[in-house]
Amino acid sequence: MPVPAGLDVSAAVLAARRASDRFFCFEQPDRRGFALAALGSAATVEARGPDRFASATRRVRELASRTFADDPGRDPARPPAAGPVFLGGFAFAHHGGGSPEWSSLAPASLVLPELALARHGDEARLTVAVAAGPDDDPGGLLERARTRLSELLPARMPLLDPDPLERARVYGAAPPSHYEEAVARAVERIAAGELDKVVLAREVRVHGPREHDPAPVMDALRAAFPACYCWCVGTPELTFLGASPELLVRRDGARAQTVALAGTTRRSADPAVDDHLGEQLLRSDKDRSEQEIVARRIERTLGPVSLWVAAGEEPALVKVQNVQHLATAIRAQLARPLHTLELAGLLHPTPAVGGEPRAAAEPLIPALEGLDRGWYAGAVGWTDLAEDGELCVALRCALLRGRTAHLYAGCGIVRDSVPAEELAETEVKLEALLPLLA
């Protein structure tokens, strides 16, 4: 059903969530205010292991075949993601998220919500979903839906409110020297010809004086990073949120889009300095090589399932608040219908977050990092009954659990990488969330 396009859908959902709820927000403000926010769970899909993308696809298709929904053709103006949608994401590794802080987020976890709000431009829609079993009372199901709707009201995001007396404590899960040593060992492996590139991440923790509230952090992220995918995925125990500049895949019918993003430098408040930094990045052999590895792999992956694949001849600069990246847009015309989740499974992990060759990089990453990435560098997004949808790569993110926030940042390591410089790059990337949480 239509709702006012001026409604702040994420604020409404976060204000109405119950302690027992799963919830989800996914926004890209610069894309004509695109936003998707959802509450509750009418059905849940979980999977783990090497075939988790395929298992999730089969289960979503099964549920979609048993879903009665309004005909989209009767509402041609409705925004993307209106109607029944499956929301959630995937951990980086097949069995990722096994450590206690990630419990309640399976390696693949998608929810068909009870309430979903989608907005794009001047159109917004509310979708109500009810799961009906053979022994259910129809009147009781409708009453539950009405109660849910009565709790969903226009709202504003709360403001960030630092404790005036007690300061947050910031500390690394491992000392900075551990990361530099990991980079040095990776460079040795690359120089020996074992692989071309590997991405290594580190974790920083913020212990606050009280529980971290995801709502003001989500609000600050979408204000500071309007060109990024700003999201939060919540369970009763935790919230995973972030602002990612990287699209993993978007499917619209037979068309697929993605971005090869790699190579990073900082921003400057001085426009002349900022432009100079961007030019240096464009001319950097090290960063160009790192970015080209990502683009080549994506093109090779999409080629066998596409009629054609088109990529930009030269990388462009993507500038967000605190960093700028090299990026190449890649488009494909699919040769046969592939579910959004299937496409995500083909592409994940790209060398932008994993490595090249994949077989050599995957076992090396946990051995050198010494941490459980969980959903960091995984995928977050949505898919609908038509099998369209989009997922971003979960970067510039934090896991909020009680009073502790776990922040993650990584860098692509290639032959010319310098450990101290890579450590400094992680510090710049952590600045996306660290000031908000500390």
Helices and strands as residue ranges (DSSP letters): H 9-16, E 23-28, E 34-39, E 43-47, H 52-65, G 72-74, E 85-90, G 100-102, E 108-112, E 115-120, E 123-128, H 138-151, E 169-172, H 176-191, E 197-207, H 214-224, E 229-234, E 239-244, E 247-252, E 255-266, H 271-283, H 285-302, G 303-305, E 306-311, E 316-319, E 323-334, H 340-347, E 355-356, H 358-369, E 379-384, E 389-393, E 397-401, E 404-413, H 419-430, H 434-437
